[in-house]
Amino acid sequence: MSKATRRSLVVISLGFMMAAVGMAQKTTPTSMSEVSLECLECHATETAGIYDQWGSSKHYRGNIGCYECHKAEAGDPDAFEHSGYQISIIVSPKDCARCHEKEVAEFDESHHAKAGLILGSLDNFLADIVEGDTNFYGGSALTVSGCKQCHGGIVEVNDDGSLAATGWPNTGMGRVNPDGSHGACTACHQRHAFSAEQARRPENCGKCHLGPDHPQMEIFEESKHGIAYKAHEDDLNLGGSKWVLGEDYTAAPTCATCHMSAVRTSSGKLVPVTHDVGLRISWNNRPPASIRPEVSDKKLGLEKMAKVGWEERRANMVEVCTVCHTGSYVENFYEQYDGVIELYNSKFAKPGMAFMKLLKENGLITETQFDESVEWTWWEIWHHEGRVARHGASMMAPDYTHWHGLYEVAKHWYSKFIPELREIADRSLHSDDPQIVAGGKKLTAAIDELLARPEHAWYTGNLSPEEQAKRKAAQEEFKSRYGKD
């Protein structure tokens, strides 16, 4: 069979496939490039799943085929010769920017683009060393299949041109690609259909945003927003080409609605789509104590976003909120949210950070991470429970704010963290090393000073008479209401 005949059959088969999947356009565009048509001669049968997904995409309808995305230059680090053409397996943000320049530029200024920098953090130390070993090409298999699948790893090219298993397959958000770019557009826009509907669904974000340290997916499902989404999922026009809150739907939001998508405000203003997910966030709740996003942006080297203050970002989100809520409602919500952040920061986070710094600086614990109980306790207080509380408050999920959040923080603070600090202080006072003894005295004084603060008075038995009377009256009223003894 000649090449021309095979190409004609591919063209015909594409038409039948589009009809089978219910596409509005039933025939293959005549302007599909000759090179992509050559690709399809094999891939239509050898990778039928990819072919089918691509056939349902806007790329197909826009005459964007295999070669337009996968073409490479001979000098590219991951380029290889395939059927007479230079191609690369990975389609990086730099490649996507050939057509989607604005979206990639916005993404490059976001925390998502820097997600791979987690690979030098304590999270990574746990996966690499504490939980892992060095038997997977000199590193931890857990890190490759765990951390890097969400955060992204470094994709390396083997001598034969193939991609190393240490970094591929991987669609981590901050993946470091062979061409030097950061990110994987396919983390959200699943290849090869790149469905807008799929990218807009909260489950899409839930691939990474779930679990004990950042359960945004679970929080969303508990919240009124998540309940409304489940009830009105069919009313949201999720697959619409134009998807503007206040114009195309109002029944419920998804993650994309609030953090990325276009909004038509009550005044008629259009808030545009953004691929910088930090542009509407007014607190960064990832660190032990919450900080303003422009502070963390500066630390990450995001120069443009470091100049965008939290007030402007909050105003951006308020534009979204007030499509469905009154101004006073939104204002009061933010007061409540800020109140939880201030409570957590002042009562637990900042004192905890000061205690851990004191322990390290005075040699009261070793330099090795996680070899002592107090380090595990503090880690879970801020990294798991403290984050849960803060994220719960940010998304109006009361059970995560309280029972899964600050309840757990308080329980471990008073029942484990403070007692462990006391134990370390008492042990240090009996050391033969004068410096350790001096450190123990500092720690004891710091604990006593903290616990003398009014918010910890219940723990030391020093609640004020006024507060004791108030609590007793409330208890008596509760008993009378429910007939409890």
N, C-alpha and C positions, 0 to 999 in steps of 0.2 A: 504494500500500500504506500502510495507516495505521500510526502509531507503535506502537500496541498490537500489531498483527500482526507488525511487524518485531521487537518485543521478544520475542514468543512464539517466533519462529523462532530468535532468539539463544539463548533458554533451551533449546530443543530441541537446537540444534547443540552447545551446551556439553555436554549430556548425552552426545551421540554422541562428541564429542572425548574426554571422560574415559574412555569405554569403550575407545576406540581406543588410548589410551596406557596402558591397563592400570591405571587408578586403582581403589583400593578402593571409593571413593565414585563411583557411576556416574551420579548425577543432580546438577543444579545446585541448590545450597542455596536454599530459598525465601526466606531472609532476606538475600540479597544486596541491597545498597542500590539504590534506583531509579536513582540517578545513575550508579552503576557499570554497571548494565544498559544505560543509554542509551549510555555510552561503548562498550560492547561491540558495539552495533549496527553501528558503523563499524569498530572496531579488530579485530573478529574476522576481517575480510577484508582490510582495508587494511594491517594490521601482523600478519599471520598468525603470524609467528615469535614475536613477543612474546606474542600470545594463547595460543599453544601452550605456551610456557615457563611463563607464569602458570598455565595450566590444570593443570600438573603440580606446582604448589607447595602448600605448607601454607597460604599466603595464600588460595588458592582455597578450600581445605577449611575455612578459618576465616572465610569470607565477607568477606575483605579484597580489594576490587577496585581498579580504576584510581583512582577518586576519593578513596578513603580515604588513599592515599599521595600523590597529586599535587594535592590540593586546596590552595588558597592564599587569602589575604586580599587585598583590593584594594590595600592599601598595601604589600604585600611587594615588594621591589625587582625580583624576577624574575617577578612575577605577570602573566598576560595572560588576556584573555577568549577562551574557546574553547567554541563551541556553547552559549553562554549561561552558562558557569561560569568562575570564576576558578581557574586552575591554574598550576602551575610545572613546568618540565621536570625540574629537579633535585629529587630527594628527598634531602634532607640528613640528617645525624644528628639534627638538631633535629626533623625530621619523623618519623624512625624512633622517636624517644624518646616519641612519643605512646603507643606500645605497649611499646617496649623501653627503658624508662627506666634500668633498672639497667645494661644492657649499654652504653648510650651514656655513662653516668656513668663507668663503668670505662674505656672507650675514651678519654674526654676527659683522663684522668690518665696516659695512656700516651705513649711516644715516638712511636708511630704518628700520634697526633693532631698532633704537632709536626713531622712529616716535611717539611712545606712550608717550614720555616725554613732548609732547605738552600739556599734561593735567595738567600742572601747570603754563601755560603761560597766557598772556593777552587774547589770542584767546579763551582759555578755560574759563576765567573769564567772557567774553562776553556771551558764550553759557550757562554757569552754572548759572550766577547771573543776568546779565543785560537782557538777552533775556529769561532766563529760570526761574525755580522755584525749589522747593525741594519736589515735590509731586510724583516723580517716584522712589519709594524705597529709599527715602531720598535724591535723586539727581535730576538732570534735564533730562527730556525725550529728550530734544533737543540735549544734549551732547551725549547721547547714539545713537541716530539716525543720528546725524550730525558728530561732530568731530571724534568720536571713530570709525565710519565706514571706515574712511580713515586712521586715525592715529593709531587706535587700542586701545582697552581698556583692563581692567583687567577682565579676565574670572574667575568667582567665582563658586564654586560648592555648591549647596544646601545640606541640611542635608540628603535628600533622594537620593543624587547622581546625580540629574539632574543639569543642568547648569542654572545659574541665568540669567534672562532677562536683567540685567544691563550690561552684557558683551557678551551675546550670543543670536542670531547668530551675528557673527562678523568676517570679514576677513581683518581687519585693518592691515596695513603693520607692525606696531610695537606692535601688540597685545601681552599682557602679559599672557602666558598660565599657567594652573594649575601646570605644571611640572617645572615652573620657567624660561622656555625659552622665548625668545622674537621673535615675528614675525609670519607671516602666509604665507607659501609658496603659498597657494591658493589665495592670493591677486593678483598674476600674473598668476599662473598656475591653471586655473579654474578647480575645481573638477567636475566630476571624469574622464574626458577625458585627462586633462593635456596636451592639444594640444599645440605643439610648434608653430604652425601657429598663433593661438590666442594670445599667449604670445608675439609674435614678432610684432603684429600690434600696431600702435600708439593709436588706440582706447582703447587698454588695459591699457595703462598708463593714458589715458584721463579720466578714472574713478575718479581719484583724482587730476590730474594735469590740472585743468581748473578753470575758474571763475575769479573773480575780483582781487584776491591776487596772483594767480600763474597760468595764462592762457596759460600754455605751449601747450595745445592741440590746442587752437585757434591760437596761435602764429605759431605753426608748419604748420597749414593749410594755413596760409597766406604766409609762406616762400616759396622760390624756392624748398626747399626740399619737403615740403608738396605737392606742385603742381606737382612735378615729381612723388611723390608716387601715387597720384591719376591717373596720366596719364599712369603709368607703373606698376600698382599694379599686373597685371597678369604676369609680367616678373621677379618677385622678388623671385620666388621659395620659398615662405614663409613657405611651409610645408615640405621642404627638411630636411632630417635627418642631413645632413651637410650643414651649412649655413654660408659661409665665404665670406665677402665682398672682391671683387677683384678676386674671384675664381668662385663663384656660381652666383653672380649677381653684377651689378654696376649701374643699371638704376636709382635707387633712394634709399635713406636711410629711415629707421624708427627710432624711439627713441632707440630701442634695438641696431640697427646698430652702432650708435655713442657711446652709453654709456655702452654697455655690450658685444656685439657679437664679434666673431672672425674676424680677418682682415688679408688678405695676402697683404703685402706691395709691392711696385714696385721693391724693392730689393730682394723679395722672402721671407722676414721675416714673420713669423706667429705670430700675436698678439692674444693671447688666449682669450677665453670667460672669463668674470668675472661677479660675482654676487655682486660685490661692485660697486654701481653706482657712487661713488665718485672718482673712480680711474682715471677718465679722465676729471675732473672738476677743473678749476683753480681759480674760484671765488665762494664763498658762498654768494648768493644774497638774502638770507632769512632775515638777520638782518636789522635794520634801515640803517646802513652803511655796504656796502659789505666788507667782510673780506676774507682772504685766508682760504681754506678748512682745512688745517692742524690745524689752530687755533681753529676752531669750533670742529674738531675731538677731540682735547685735552680736550675741555670743556665737551664733551660728554663721556669722558672716553674711547675713541677708541684708545688704546695705540699704536697698530701697525700702523694704518693710520695716527696718529699724527706725525709719523716720516717720512711720505712721503710728501715731499714738493710740492708746487704748480707747480714748474718748471717741475718736473718729471711727474706730472699728465697732464700738458699741452702737454708735449712731447708725452705722450700716445695718446692724442686726435689728435695731428698733424699726427701721424701715420695713423689714420683713415681718416683724411681730405685729405691727399695727395694721397690716392688711386684714387680720382676723380679730385683733384685740384692741381695746381702747388704750389711749395713751396713759391713763392713770393705772390701768391694770399692768401694763408693761413696766412702768416706773416702779410700782410696788414690788413686782417680781424681782427686779434688779436690786432693790434694797434688801430683799430677803436673801438673794444669792450672795451679795456682798457681805451680808451679816454672817452667813455660814463660813465664808472664806476667812473673815476676820477672826471668828471664834476659833476655827481650826488652827490658823497661823499663830495666833497669840497664845492660846492655851497649850497647844501640843507641839506644833511643828518647829517654831523658832527655839523654844526651850530644848526640845529634843536634839536639834542640830547643835546647839551650844554644848549640851552634855557630851555628845559624841566627839566633838572637837576637843573638849577638855580631856576626855579619856585618851585620845590619840596623842595630843601635845604633851601630856604628862606621863606617857609611857604606862598607863594603867591597863591598856590592852595592847595586843601585839599589832604589828603592821599588817599581818595576814588578814585578809577579809574573810568573814564568816567562820572563823575558828572559835568564836566565843558566843555564848547564848545571847548576850545583850545585842550583838550585831544582827542576829536573825530577828529578834523582837522588834528592834527599831526599824529594820527593813520592812517588815510586814505592816507596822503601824502606818508608815507614810506611803510606801510603794503600793500596798494593796488597799488597806482600809481607809486611809486618808484620801487616796485618789477616788475611791468609790463614793465617799461622802461628798466630795467636791463636785464630781461629775454628776452625781445624783441631784444635787441642788441646782446645777446648771441646766438640767433637762427636766426639772419638776417631777422627780421620781421619789416620793417620800420614804418608801421602804429602803431604798438604797442609800438615801441621805442619812437615815437613822439606823435601822437595825443592821444592815450590811455595812454601814459606814461608821459614823461617830460612836455608835454603841461599841463596835469592835475596837475602835481606837481607844476609847476610855477603858474598856475592860483590860486590854493588854498594857495600857499605860500604868494603871494603878495596881494590877495584880501581877505583872511581870517586869515591866521596864523599871519603875521606881524601886521595887525590891532588888532587882539585879544591880542597879546602881548603888544601892545601900550596901549590898554584899561586897561589891568591888571596893567601895570606900573603906569599909571595915577591915577588909583583908589588907588593903594598902597601908593602913595605919599601923599594922604589925610587921611591916617589912623591915629588913635590915638596911635597905637603901634609903637614905635621907630624902632623895628626890621623889621616890615613890610615896614616902610618908607625906611629904609636902603636897603632892598631887592628891592624896587621899583626903587631906584637910580641905583643899580647894573644892573637891567634889562634894564633901559633906556640907560645906557652907553653901554651895550652889543649890543642893537639894533642899536644904532648910529654907533658903531664901525663896525658892520657887513655891514651896508648899505653904509659905506664909501668905501668899497672894489670896485674895478673896475667893477666886474661882476654884481653889483647891481646899477651901476651909472645911468642907464636909469630910474630907479624907483624914484630916487631923483632928476632927471632932470639935472644930471651932466655928461652927455656923453661928451667926449673930442671933441674939434672942429674937429679933424681929423676924428673921428668916425662919427660925425654928417655929415660932408661933404661926407664921403664914403656912408652913408645911403641915403643921398639926391640924389647923383649921380645914385645910383642903382634904386631908385624910379623913377627918370626921364627916365632912360633907359627902365624901365618896362612900363611906360606910353606910350613912343614912340613906343615900340614894339607892344603893344596891342591896342593902340589908346584910352587909358583910360584918363578920365579927372582927 
